[in-house]
């Protein structure tokens, strides 16, 4: 089964000349990105549902093996009770019709305020969605990391539904002092939750939040290698999304991890050494 490796976006101001070709319009960046990576976190859908024209354009810019991993809009995950947002979730899935054959996973990213009291609503929401859609749930409430009854209930629910518990590994970005604006911003915005490694579905997902100092990440990502290989050997699809505090270095970090997994990425300019000047 495939390893789906990607980043949290397909366009970044620091990537032209690195991951992306220079001189492209922002609307053209996805094509370059998709030549290297085979999935992406669709964060824009959290803030607003993409229109049909955009979805059709994105479909045309990616190959058949590319997978879009969209987040449910905040109107589903962050506003009101989950049980009351089923129709909104179904409407979102219907809107994604132009990309249904390229949907990797729909990510329900729940806020820290969503706790055990909404587990019944989560069950209703998951049960209402078609089982042809791969689902991932990311939790942030402390009770879901306390190894108590609330976490056991969550894990049982996800196992029964075949949904994936998304694993956040933000240790690298919190392992250093916030000496740069990017690190300070990341430490303010990223959740600092324990790493509970469990596969409740057929497509485990790891979101790795790295340090811009690439070498500082090595002690954190190397222990993931046997786990990722193990899931792949079990016949599971694996999603690995690589971030860094400012995401400028995320493509190179992802390429380093891919090489260690014996799944090298296609070459891109940022991987190449700086050209040496001629002596003559």
C-alpha positions in Angstrom: 0.0 0.0 0.0 1.2 3.5 -0.7 2.9 6.1 1.5 1.1 9.4 1.0 3.7 12.1 1.9 2.9 15.8 1.7 3.0 19.2 3.3 0.4 21.5 4.8 0.1 23.7 1.7 1.1 23.6 -1.9 2.1 27.3 -2.2 4.5 29.3 -0.1 6.3 32.5 -0.7 9.7 30.8 0.2 9.3 27.9 -2.2 9.8 29.4 -5.7 13.3 28.4 -6.8 13.3 25.8 -4.1 10.3 23.4 -4.4 8.5 25.4 -7.1 9.6 26.9 -10.4 10.3 30.6 -10.5 7.9 32.9 -12.4 4.7 30.9 -11.8 1.5 32.4 -10.8 0.3 31.3 -7.4 -2.6 29.5 -9.1 0.0 27.4 -11.0 1.9 26.2 -7.9 -0.1 23.0 -7.4 1.2 21.5 -10.6 4.8 21.8 -9.5 4.0 20.7 -6.0 2.2 17.5 -7.3 5.3 16.5 -9.3 7.1 15.9 -6.0 4.4 15.1 -3.4 1.4 12.8 -3.7 -0.9 14.5 -1.2 -1.6 17.8 0.6 -3.4 19.1 3.6 -6.3 21.1 2.2 -6.3 23.7 5.0 -8.3 26.3 3.0 -11.5 24.3 3.3 -11.4 24.9 7.1 -12.1 28.6 6.4 -14.4 28.2 3.4 -15.8 25.6 1.1 -13.9 25.6 -2.3 -16.0 26.5 -5.3 -16.6 24.1 -8.1 -14.3 26.0 -10.5 -11.4 25.8 -8.1 -12.0 22.1 -7.5 -12.2 21.3 -11.2 -8.9 23.3 -11.8 -7.2 21.4 -9.0 -8.3 18.1 -10.5 -6.8 19.0 -13.8 -3.5 20.0 -12.2 -2.8 16.7 -10.5 -2.2 13.1 -11.5 -4.5 10.2 -10.9 -2.5 9.0 -7.9 -2.6 12.4 -6.1 -4.8 12.6 -3.0 -6.4 15.7 -1.5 -6.8 15.6 2.3 -9.3 18.3 3.1 -10.3 19.6 6.6 -13.9 19.9 7.4 -15.0 23.5 7.5 -15.0 25.1 11.0 -18.8 25.3 10.7 -18.7 21.5 11.2 -15.9 21.1 13.7 -15.9 24.3 15.7 -19.4 25.7 15.8 -22.1 24.2 17.9 -22.7 20.5 18.5 -21.3 17.9 16.1 -24.7 16.1 16.0 -26.3 19.3 14.8 -23.8 19.8 11.9 -24.4 16.6 10.0 -26.2 18.3 7.2 -23.4 20.8 6.8 -20.8 18.0 6.7 -22.8 16.1 4.0 -23.2 19.3 2.0 -19.4 19.8 2.2 -18.8 16.3 0.9 -21.3 16.9 -1.9 -19.5 20.0 -2.9 -16.2 18.0 -3.3 -17.8 15.9 -6.0 -15.3 17.0 -8.7 -12.5 15.5 -6.6 -14.2 12.5 -5.1 -11.9 10.1 -7.0 -8.9 12.0 -5.5 -10.0 12.3 -1.9 -7.4 10.9 0.4 -8.9 11.6 3.8 -11.4 14.1 5.3 -9.9 15.5 8.5 -12.2 16.5 11.4 -9.9 18.7 13.5 -11.7 19.2 16.8 -10.8 22.1 19.2 -9.5 21.6 22.7 -13.0 22.6 24.0 -14.6 19.5 22.3 -14.5 16.8 25.0 -16.1 13.6 26.0 -19.6 15.1 26.1 -19.6 15.2 22.3 -18.6 11.6 21.7 -22.2 10.6 21.0 -22.5 13.4 18.5 -19.2 12.4 16.9 -20.6 8.8 16.5 -23.7 10.2 14.8 -21.7 12.4 12.5 -19.3 9.5 11.4 -22.2 7.2 11.0 -24.1 9.6 8.7 -21.2 9.9 6.3 -20.7 7.3 3.5 -18.2 4.5 4.4 -16.5 5.1 1.0 -14.9 8.2 2.5 -11.7 7.8 4.5 -12.2 9.7 7.8 -9.6 11.1 10.2 -10.3 12.7 13.6 -7.9 14.9 15.4 -8.6 15.6 19.1 -7.1 18.1 21.4 -9.1 17.9 24.7 -6.9 16.8 27.6 -9.3 14.0 28.5 -8.5 12.2 25.3 -4.8 11.9 26.3 -5.3 10.9 29.9 -5.4 7.1 29.2 -8.7 7.0 31.1 -12.3 6.0 30.2 -12.8 9.0 27.9 -9.8 8.1 25.7 -10.9 4.4 25.7 -14.4 5.5 24.6 -12.9 7.6 21.8 -10.6 4.8 20.6 -13.4 2.3 20.6 -15.7 4.6 18.7 -13.1 5.2 16.0 -12.3 1.5 15.8 -16.0 0.7 15.3 -16.4 3.3 12.7 -13.1 2.5 10.9 -12.0 6.1 11.3 -8.4 7.1 11.9 -7.2 8.8 15.0 -4.8 11.5 13.6 -1.5 11.6 15.5 0.1 15.0 16.1 3.8 15.0 16.9 4.6 18.6 17.8 7.5 17.7 20.1 10.3 19.1 17.8 8.8 22.6 17.7 8.4 22.8 21.5 11.9 21.3 22.2 13.7 24.6 21.7 13.3 28.2 23.0 11.2 30.5 20.7 14.2 32.4 19.4 12.6 33.4 16.1 9.2 35.0 15.3 8.3 31.8 13.3 9.0 29.6 16.3 7.2 31.9 18.7 4.2 31.9 16.4 4.2 28.1 16.0 4.5 27.5 19.8 1.5 29.8 20.3 -0.7 28.2 17.6 0.3 24.5 17.5 -1.2 22.1 20.0 1.2 20.7 22.6 -0.4 17.3 23.1 1.1 13.9 24.0 2.0 11.5 21.2 -0.4 8.6 21.5 0.5 6.1 18.7 -2.5 4.1 17.7 -4.0 3.0 14.4 -7.8 2.8 14.6 -8.4 2.7 10.8 -6.8 1.5 7.7 -5.0 4.8 7.0 -3.0 6.0 10.0 -2.0 9.7 9.7 1.0 11.4 11.4 1.3 15.2 11.4 4.9 16.0 12.2 5.6 19.6 13.3 9.3 20.1 12.8 11.9 22.7 13.8 13.3 25.0 11.1 16.8 23.7 12.2 16.5 20.5 10.2 19.2 18.5 12.1 17.3 19.1 15.4 14.4 17.1 14.1 16.4 13.8 13.5 15.9 12.4 17.0 12.2 12.9 16.7 11.5 11.5 13.2 13.9 8.6 13.2 11.9 6.6 15.8 8.9 6.9 13.5 10.5 4.9 10.7 9.9 1.3 12.0 6.3 2.3 13.0 5.6 3.7 9.5 7.2 0.7 7.8 5.2 -1.6 10.1 1.9 -0.1 9.1 2.8 -0.3 5.4 3.8 -3.9 5.8 0.3 -4.6 7.4 -1.2 -3.4 4.1 -2.3 0.0 5.4 -2.1 3.3 3.6 0.0 5.8 5.6 -0.3 9.5 5.5 2.6 11.6 6.7 2.4 15.4 6.7 5.5 17.4 7.4 5.5 20.9 8.7 8.2 23.2 10.1 7.6 26.4 12.1 7.5 28.6 9.0 7.2 25.8 6.5 10.1 27.2 4.4 12.2 24.1 5.2 9.3 21.6 5.2 10.0 20.3 1.6 13.6 19.4 2.5 12.7 17.8 5.8 10.0 15.7 4.1 12.6 14.6 1.4 15.0 13.6 4.1 12.4 11.4 5.8 11.3 9.9 2.5 14.9 9.0 1.7 15.2 7.2 5.1 12.0 5.3 4.4 13.5 4.1 1.0 10.8 6.1 -0.7 12.8 8.9 -2.3 11.0 11.9 -3.7 11.6 13.2 -7.2 14.4 15.7 -7.1 13.6 19.4 -6.7 16.0 22.4 -6.8 16.1 22.9 -3.0 17.7 19.5 -2.6 20.6 20.3 -4.9 23.9 21.7 -3.6 24.7 25.3 -4.2 26.7 25.6 -7.5 30.4 26.2 -7.0 32.0 29.1 -8.9 34.6 28.2 -11.5 38.3 28.7 -10.6 39.1 29.7 -14.1 
